[in-house]
Amino acid sequence: MAKKDYVFRYKLEPKKEAVYPDPLLEMIRAQLENILNIVIPLEGQREVRIDGFKLLRDRERAYKIFTNEQGLGDFLQECYL
């Protein structure tokens, strides 16, 4: 039997203006934004709203994922980090 390969293709959106000048931070922020646009994170069975992240190298500083005009919407009632 021949092994089949499947191609996953998706439309690339026009490049948005960067939120952070640091390319590493912007890459992480953009990836998290894209993931959170298609999944709902859970803690156990409870839905959680993620709006930021920290880097392991600097746990004192928090970074926003979404800009002020963006957001996750009202589908989650509680906010946990």
CNS distance restraints for C-alpha pairs under 8 A (distance, minus, plus):
assign (resid  18 and name CA) (resid  26 and name CA) 6.50 0.50 0.50
assign (resid  19 and name CA) (resid  26 and name CA) 6.61 0.50 0.50
assign (resid  19 and name CA) (resid  67 and name CA) 7.39 0.50 0.50
assign (resid  20 and name CA) (resid  25 and name CA) 6.41 0.50 0.50
assign (resid  20 and name CA) (resid  26 and name CA) 5.41 0.50 0.50
assign (resid  21 and name CA) (resid  25 and name CA) 7.87 0.50 0.50
assign (resid  21 and name CA) (resid  26 and name CA) 7.14 0.50 0.50
assign (resid  22 and name CA) (resid  26 and name CA) 6.20 0.50 0.50
assign (resid  23 and name CA) (resid  27 and name CA) 6.00 0.50 0.50
assign (resid  24 and name CA) (resid  28 and name CA) 6.29 0.50 0.50
assign (resid  25 and name CA) (resid  29 and name CA) 6.00 0.50 0.50
assign (resid  26 and name CA) (resid  30 and name CA) 5.95 0.50 0.50
assign (resid  27 and name CA) (resid  31 and name CA) 6.15 0.50 0.50
assign (resid  28 and name CA) (resid  32 and name CA) 6.16 0.50 0.50
assign (resid  29 and name CA) (resid  33 and name CA) 6.09 0.50 0.50
assign (resid  29 and name CA) (resid  64 and name CA) 7.58 0.50 0.50
assign (resid  29 and name CA) (resid  65 and name CA) 5.19 0.50 0.50
assign (resid  30 and name CA) (resid  34 and name CA) 6.18 0.50 0.50
assign (resid  30 and name CA) (resid  65 and name CA) 7.37 0.50 0.50
assign (resid  31 and name CA) (resid  35 and name CA) 6.21 0.50 0.50
assign (resid  32 and name CA) (resid  36 and name CA) 6.00 0.50 0.50
assign (resid  32 and name CA) (resid  65 and name CA) 6.88 0.50 0.50
assign (resid  33 and name CA) (resid  37 and name CA) 6.21 0.50 0.50
assign (resid  33 and name CA) (resid  65 and name CA) 6.05 0.50 0.50
assign (resid  33 and name CA) (resid  66 and name CA) 6.81 0.50 0.50
assign (resid  34 and name CA) (resid  38 and name CA) 7.02 0.50 0.50
assign (resid  35 and name CA) (resid  39 and name CA) 6.22 0.50 0.50
assign (resid  36 and name CA) (resid  40 and name CA) 6.55 0.50 0.50
assign (resid  36 and name CA) (resid  41 and name CA) 7.76 0.50 0.50
assign (resid  36 and name CA) (resid  50 and name CA) 8.00 0.50 0.50
assign (resid  36 and name CA) (resid  72 and name CA) 7.79 0.50 0.50
assign (resid  37 and name CA) (resid  72 and name CA) 7.55 0.50 0.50
assign (resid  40 and name CA) (resid  47 and name CA) 6.63 0.50 0.50
assign (resid  40 and name CA) (resid  48 and name CA) 7.34 0.50 0.50
assign (resid  40 and name CA) (resid  49 and name CA) 7.83 0.50 0.50
assign (resid  41 and name CA) (resid  47 and name CA) 5.93 0.50 0.50
assign (resid  41 and name CA) (resid  48 and name CA) 5.66 0.50 0.50
assign (resid  41 and name CA) (resid  49 and name CA) 7.12 0.50 0.50
assign (resid  41 and name CA) (resid  50 and name CA) 7.61 0.50 0.50
assign (resid  42 and name CA) (resid  46 and name CA) 5.40 0.50 0.50
assign (resid  42 and name CA) (resid  47 and name CA) 4.52 0.50 0.50
assign (resid  42 and name CA) (resid  48 and name CA) 5.54 0.50 0.50
assign (resid  43 and name CA) (resid  47 and name CA) 6.42 0.50 0.50
assign (resid  43 and name CA) (resid  48 and name CA) 6.61 0.50 0.50
assign (resid  47 and name CA) (resid  76 and name CA) 7.02 0.50 0.50
assign (resid  48 and name CA) (resid  76 and name CA) 7.22 0.50 0.50
assign (resid  48 and name CA) (resid  78 and name CA) 6.95 0.50 0.50
assign (resid  48 and name CA) (resid  79 and name CA) 6.23 0.50 0.50
assign (resid  48 and name CA) (resid  80 and name CA) 5.74 0.50 0.50
assign (resid  48 and name CA) (resid  81 and name CA) 7.65 0.50 0.50
assign (resid  49 and name CA) (resid  72 and name CA) 7.73 0.50 0.50
assign (resid  49 and name CA) (resid  76 and name CA) 6.54 0.50 0.50
assign (resid  49 and name CA) (resid  78 and name CA) 6.94 0.50 0.50
assign (resid  49 and name CA) (resid  79 and name CA) 5.12 0.50 0.50
assign (resid  49 and name CA) (resid  80 and name CA) 6.02 0.50 0.50
assign (resid  49 and name CA) (resid  81 and name CA) 7.39 0.50 0.50
assign (resid  50 and name CA) (resid  79 and name CA) 7.46 0.50 0.50
assign (resid  50 and name CA) (resid  80 and name CA) 7.14 0.50 0.50
assign (resid  50 and name CA) (resid  81 and name CA) 6.41 0.50 0.50
assign (resid  51 and name CA) (resid  64 and name CA) 6.00 0.50 0.50
assign (resid  51 and name CA) (resid  65 and name CA) 5.54 0.50 0.50
assign (resid  51 and name CA) (resid  66 and name CA) 6.66 0.50 0.50
assign (resid  51 and name CA) (resid  71 and name CA) 7.96 0.50 0.50
assign (resid  52 and name CA) (resid  62 and name CA) 6.53 0.50 0.50
assign (resid  52 and name CA) (resid  63 and name CA) 5.29 0.50 0.50
assign (resid  52 and name CA) (resid  64 and name CA) 4.27 0.50 0.50
assign (resid  52 and name CA) (resid  65 and name CA) 4.98 0.50 0.50
assign (resid  52 and name CA) (resid  66 and name CA) 7.79 0.50 0.50
assign (resid  53 and name CA) (resid  62 and name CA) 5.68 0.50 0.50
assign (resid  53 and name CA) (resid  63 and name CA) 5.38 0.50 0.50
assign (resid  53 and name CA) (resid  64 and name CA) 6.67 0.50 0.50
assign (resid  53 and name CA) (resid  65 and name CA) 7.20 0.50 0.50
assign (resid  54 and name CA) (resid  58 and name CA) 6.95 0.50 0.50
assign (resid  54 and name CA) (resid  59 and name CA) 5.74 0.50 0.50
assign (resid  54 and name CA) (resid  60 and name CA) 7.69 0.50 0.50
assign (resid  54 and name CA) (resid  61 and name CA) 6.19 0.50 0.50
assign (resid  54 and name CA) (resid  62 and name CA) 4.90 0.50 0.50
assign (resid  54 and name CA) (resid  63 and name CA) 6.26 0.50 0.50
assign (resid  55 and name CA) (resid  59 and name CA) 5.91 0.50 0.50
assign (resid  55 and name CA) (resid  61 and name CA) 7.76 0.50 0.50
assign (resid  55 and name CA) (resid  62 and name CA) 7.92 0.50 0.50
assign (resid  66 and name CA) (resid  70 and name CA) 5.58 0.50 0.50
assign (resid  66 and name CA) (resid  71 and name CA) 5.71 0.50 0.50
assign (resid  67 and name CA) (resid  71 and name CA) 7.17 0.50 0.50
